[in-house]
Amino acid sequence: MFKLYNTLTRKKEEFKPLKDNVVRLYTCGITAYQNAHIGNLRTYIFEDLLKRTLLYNKFKVKHVMNITDVGHLTSDADTGKDKLEESAKKQHKSAYEISEFYTKEFKKDLKKLNIIEPDIWCKATDHIKDMQNWIKKLTNLGYTYEIEDGIYFDTSKFKNYGILDKKNIQGLQAGKRIDIKNKKHFTDFALWKFSPKDEKRQMEWDFLGRNGFPGWHIECSVMATKYLGEQFDIHCGGIDHIQVHHTNEIAQTEAVTKKRWVNFWMHGAFLVLEKEKMSKSLGNFITLNSLEKQNFDSLDYRYLCLNTHYRKPLVFSEEALKSARNSFERLKNILLELKNRKDSKGNKETYRKKFLEAINDDLNIPKALGLLWDILRDDKLGSGEKYSLTLDFDKVLGLNLDKIKEEKIPKEIIILANEREKYRKERNFKKSDEIREAIRKKGYNIEDTKEGYKIRKYQKETFK
């Protein structure tokens, strides 16, 4: 039985596609005004693990991801500046150039992390007319009202508003948490914002005789419905989307369709730094590029994420990442040794069944990863079984284990290593250590094993 935790019901439920064997999946993409930080990327790794698990279970997947390139303001309360417009001003570029650049950077990050790209990418600015038509439908149904700065959705008209977040709307006081200005209720949200009269925007469109731009929430509703239909299987995002963004998506979509829009809502927990959420607004974010500059590979970070369940906070630290890198290196080295052996023994199907049970229990990837290490330690299995099981499991883990190769060691390093080995056998440990240090300074480590020494690429131990 394949079970997933559904935020809508707050419990694990058996998953079955709504139609045939095709899973229709929507994942909220980036707001393309800045590089994604590793906290953002943890969510995309979780969604990739979900997608890979679905594929492993022989489902077909139709995956749609949006790019928000307009309309996401600096406050979820429909106030502040447009993030794309502000980034464009700071960098003296057009908002379209900013969007294009950071979208490309995001796709590079996905590739580095071995995340399978969606079948359909959709940009908000390519769907303005669709959004305007949706707002017209909502207006005709009596769900909207207009104030000075835009057209808003009246949440009091939608009886199930807040069902995802379990809001007690009646128990909340208007104006208590945010400045509602001229809104009827503080939970009401912008469908369309009018351009400020004293400001010339780069991204604006005529609607009902006034220039403006779409609200953040309407974008996902329109694009997801356009490509996946009025009802689809799974909608994903970070837990920060539950309270406002996804709650508002449900309201403005189901107000029109009169149907349960999404069957399963799934959300990934935060990555935290010393008990604090990583965020761009706080300026405490780390990118993949910054990790690489400290001699970490992007897949070291993916491996770190595999060790914590997607619904639990991941505490990020230098020590945790170094530990993940060391474990991942060890895994690759073991696999290289297994690859060159031919012995075969034991029954691997028991392990395959246990792996399937783990991933099908709400993506219990930490348990699945632990099972992989059990396999590698199991003397009852031959090298052939261990190797084939590892590659099979990697269809879900996504560590590119089928592509690892023995690193070519420079000739000068091999000469030094042989010289060190000679001194070591002569028990001249002072000279042996001197050569080992010389090798380390050239970027390599010597590892002494029962089978003899091994030369590995040196792993830098500093992180900023």
N, C-alpha and C positions, 0 to 999 in steps of 0.2 A: 504494500500500500504506500502510495506517494503522498506525504502530508506536508503542508506548508502552513506557516503561521499567517493568519489573516488579520490585519490591523482592524478591519471593519467589525469583526466578531470577537476579537481579542482571544482567539484560540486557534490551535492547530486543526486543520480540516483536510480531509482527503481531497486531493486535486484531480480534477478531470476537466479536459477542455470543453468549452461550451459547444463546439462544433467539430465533428470529425476528429482527426488526430492532429490538428493544427492549433498551436498555442499562439494567440495574439498578445504580444507583449509591448508595453509602452514604458520607456524610461525617460525621466526628466533629464535633459542635457544641461550643458553649461550656459551661463550668461557670459557671452564672449567679449568681456572687457578686460580680462586679466588672466594670467596663467592659473590653471587649476592647482590647488595645493593637495598634498597627499591625503588630507582629510576628505576632500571631494572625491579623490581617486579611490579611496577605500570603498565608497558607495558603488562606483562603477565596477570594481573588482567583485563585490558581492553580487551585482546584477549579472556579471559574466559567469560566475559560478552557478547561478540560477539557470542561466541559458544553457550552459554546458551540461548541467544535470538533466534538464529537459531533453536535450539531444541524446544524452546517454541512455535515457529511458525510451528512446526511439520516437519521440514526438518530433514533429516538424515545428519550426518556430518562425513566425513573422514578427520581426522586431523593428520598432520605430523609435527613433530618438530625435528630439527637437534641439535646435540651437536658438537660444533667446538672444536676438540681436537688436531688440528695441523694447522699451516699455517696462523694464525692471527697475523700479526706483530704489533709492537707498534705504527706504523704509517700507516694511510690509503694510504700513498703514496708509499707503497711497500718497505719501508725502516725500519730499526730498527731490533730488535730481536724478535724471536718468543715468544709469551707470555707464552705458555706452557713450552718451554725449559727454559726460564728465571726463572719461578716459581719453576721448578724442581731443578735448580741449587741452588736457595736460600734456599729451604727446604731440600736439600740433599736427594731427592727421584727421582724415574724415572718419566718421563713425563707421562707414562701410569698410574702410581700410583696417580699422581696429578689429572689427568683427571677423574679417577674413583672416587676419594674422593670428588671432587667438584661437579661432576654429582650427586652423592648421596645426598650431601648437598642441591643442587638445588631442587631435587625431594622432600626432606623433607620440604623445604620452600613452594613448591606448595601445599603439603598436608596441612600444617598449614594454608594456605590462602584459603583452600577449592577450589583450582583450579583443574578442571577436566584434568587429564593427556591426552596427545595425544594418538591416536590409534597406531601410529607408532613413535618410537624413532629411529633416525638414526645418527650414528657417522661418522664423516669424514674419520677416519682411516679405517673404514670397506668398504669404497667405492673408494679406490685409483685407482683400475683398471678401474672403470667406468669413473673416471675423466680423466685418461690418454687417454681413447678411445674418450672422447668428445673433448679433445685438438687436437687429431689427425684429427677429423672431421673438426675442425676449420682451421687447417693447410691446409688440402686438399682443403678447400674452399677459401683459400688465405687471411684469417683474421689474421694470426699470423706472428711474426718475432722473431728471436732469438738474444739476446745480451749476454754479458758476464755473467750476473747474473741470466738469466732465459728466459723463453718464454713469450712473451707479446701479448696482443690483440691490434690490430691496430684500434683505434676508428674512424679514418678517413674513414675506409672502410665500416662502418655501418652508413647508412644515417640518421637513426632516433636516433643516440646516444644523450642521454641527454633529451629524451622526458619526462621522469618522473620528472626530476628536472627543466625542461624548460630552459636548458642551451643554451646560445648563444655561440656556440663553436667558430664560426668565430671571434667573438668579444673579445675572450680571448687571451692573449699573452702567448706564450709558455715560461715556466720558470718564469713567474711572481709570481705565488703562491707557487710553490715548485721547488726543484732542480730536473730537469728531467734527469740528467746524460746522459745516452746513449739512452734514449727512443726517439722515433720519435716525439711524442706529449705528453704534460704533462698529458693528460687524459688517455693515454694508461695505461693498468694495467696488472699485472702479472697473468698468468694462471698457470705457474709452475716456482718455484724458484730453482736454482741449489744450492746445499750445498756449503758453503764457503770452499775453499781449505785448509784454516788454522784452520778449526773448525770441530770437530766430533759431529754430531747431534745424538740425541737418536731416532728421528723419521725421517727417510729418506728412499726413495725407488728408485730403478733403473728405469730410463726412457730415452730412446734413448741413452743408453750407459753412462749416468751420474747420479749420485745420486742427489736426490732433494726432494722437497715436494710441495704439491699443494698450489696455491694462495687461499686466503680466499673466494673470490667471486665464483669461479668455484664449490666449495663444494655445496652451496645451489642450484645452477642451476641443477646440476646433480642429487642430491638426491630428490629435489622436482619433477623433471620430471620423475624420475624412479618410484616414488610411486603414483604420481597424474596424470601423463600423460603430453603430449605436450601442452595442454591447460587446465587450471583449474580456479576455481572461485575466490578465495581470497588469497592474500599474505599479511601478516602483519609484523610489526616491529615498532621500534621507529623512530621518525622523523629524527634522526641522520643517519639513513640508506638511506634516500632518495637520497642525493647528490652523494654518491659514491657506496655503497654496492648494493643497489637495482638497481641503474642506470646501473651498470656493469653486474648485473645478467641478466637484460633484453637484453643487447647487445649480450652477449655470447650465450644466449639461442635462441633468435629469429634469430640470424645469421645462426644457424643450422636448426631450424624448419621452418623458413619463415612464422611463424604464430604469431598472438597476443598471447603471452604466458599466461598472467594473466588478468582476466576480471576486477577485483577490487583490487586496492592497498590501504591498510589502515594503517595509522600511528598514534601512540600515542604521545602526547606531553610530554615534560620533567617534572620531579619533580625538583623544585628549592629550594635552601636554601638562603634566603636573597638575592634574585635576581641573584643567581649564580647556574649554573647547578651542580647537584651532579655528581661526577665522581671519578672513581678509580684512575685515573692518578693524580688528584688533592689531593687525600688522604682525601677527606671530605665526605666519604660515610658512611651510617648507614645501618646495617644489621638487619634482623628480630631478630636474637639472642640478639643484643644489646638493642632492644626495650623490649624484654621479661625480660632482666635483670633489667629493670626499671619498672617492674610490669605492662607492657602493654601486651595485648594479640594480636596475629597476626591478628585476625579478627577485632580488633580495627582499625588497619591500613587499612584493606579492606574497613571497613565502611567509613573511612576518604576518600578513593579514590572514593567511590560512590557519594560523594557530588560535584565532579568537572567533567565536561564533558571531555571525553578522548582526545579531540582535543585542550583543554585549559591547560596551565601550572598549575600544582598543587604546591602551595607554602606550603612547609612543615615547621611546627614549633611545639615546645612543646605545646603551647597553643591550636593549631589546633588539635593536636592528643588527648590532654586531653578532649577537647570539644567533639570530635568524640566518645571517650571512654564513656563519660557520657551519650551521646545520645543513644549509643548502649546499655549500661546498662539499661537505662530507657525503651528502646524498649523490651528488654528481660524480664524485670520485669512486664511490662504491659501484655506481651504475656503469662507469667506464670499465671497471674490473670485471663485472658480470658480463658485459657485452663481448668480451674476448674469451669467455668460457663456453663450453658446449654441454656440460653435464646436465642431466634432466632426471628429476625424481619428485615424487610427492604429488598430491592432488591440489590444484590451485582453485578449484571451483568453490570450496568452502570460503576462502578469502574473498572471492569475487561477490559471493552472496552477502557477506558481512559488509563489504564496501557499499553495495547497493542499498542495504538497510540503513547505513549511516547517512549517506547523502539524501536518501528519500525521507529521512526523519528531519524535515525542516532544514535541510542543507547543513547537516552536522559535519562540516568539513574538518574541524579539529580532530574528531574521532576518526574520520577517514584517513587523515594524515598519520595519526598514530598507528592505524592499522597497516599502513605502508611500511612503517619502521618495524612493526612486528614481523612482517613478511621477510624483510631483509635480514632479520636476526634468526629466522626459523631454519634450523639445520635440517629439518625434514624436507625442505624444498630445495630443488636444484637451481643452479644459476639461470638456466633457461626459463624456469617458471617465475623466478623472482624478476627477471628482466621483462618478460612479457606482461606480467601483472603490473609492474611499475608503469610501463608505457600505456597500458590500458587505463589505469587510474588517472594518468596524467591527462587523459581526454577531458577530465573534469577539473583537475588541479591547475592545469594550464601553465606548467613550468617549462615547457619546451624541452622536455627531457629526451625526446627523440632526436634533438639537434646538437646535443653536447658532443664535443670532440676533444681528443687528447691534445693538450696544448703543446705546440712546438717550442722546445727550450733552446735558446741560443747556444751555439757551440762553446763560447767562452764560459758560460755558466756550467756546462757539463764538465769542462776541463777543471774548473775550480772545485766542483763537487767531488770529482774523482780524487783530486789532490787532498781535499779535506778528509775523505774516507781513508786514504792512506795514513794520514796523521792520526786519525781516530783509532785505527787498528794498532798503531804503534803506541797508543795511549798518551800521545802528545796532545792533551786536551786544550792547552793554551793556544797552540798553533791552529788546532781544529776550530776553536771558537772564533779566532781571528778571521779565518777564511769564511766561516758561516756568516759573520757580520759583514764581510765584504760582499758576499752574495746577496745578503738582505738589502744592502745599499743599492744594488743594481736591480732591485725589484722582485727578488725571489726568496723563498724560504726553503730550507732543507728539513724534511720530516723523516726521522729515523723510525723504521718499522721492522718487524720480525723478518720480513721478506727482503729487507735492504732499504736504502734511503730512497725517498721520493722528492722530486722538486716541484714546488707549487708556486704560483704567482703570489707575491707578497700582498697581504691584506693590510692596508693602512689602518691604524687604530685610532685616528682622530676624527672627530665629527663636530661640525659647527652648525 
